[in-house]
Amino acid sequence: MSQSTISARIDSNDKTLFDTFCSSVGLNTSSAINLFVKAVIRERRIPFEITQPDPFFNEQNVAYVVKSVNELREGKGKAHELIEVADE
């Protein structure tokens, strides 16, 4: 079986931490990456979940909601009538 090389750029600290982990479980980096590749081929998917966080719950929106709740608790809120909008 012929061999090929894969090159990837990663953060130096991440590489050090990954190398350290691999060594602690008795693997070298190349073997660990080969395990990942084999799992992808066997399962026909990335062998862990990849998700994108809901953009609504970003740091800025959460801070705004917390600030607003605190203002309401301090009596700084103002009641408004519900405005209903007809569907287009």
RAVEN-V627893 format. One record per backbone hydrogen bond with DSSP energy under -1.0 kcal/mol. CO is the residue of the C=O (numbers start at 0). NH is the residue of the N-H. If there is no record, write none. Layout:
# RAVEN-V627893
((CO,NH) (CO,NH))
This chain:
# RAVEN-V627893
((10,14) (11,15) (12,16) (13,17) (14,18) (15,19) (16,20) (17,21) (18,22) (19,23) (20,24) (21,26) (22,25) (27,31) (28,32) (29,33) (30,34) (31,35) (32,36) (33,37) (34,38) (35,39) (36,40) (37,41) (38,42) (39,43) (53,56) (54,57) (57,61) (58,62) (59,63) (60,64) (61,65) (62,66) (63,67) (64,68) (65,69) (66,70) (67,71) (68,72) (69,73) (70,75) (71,74))
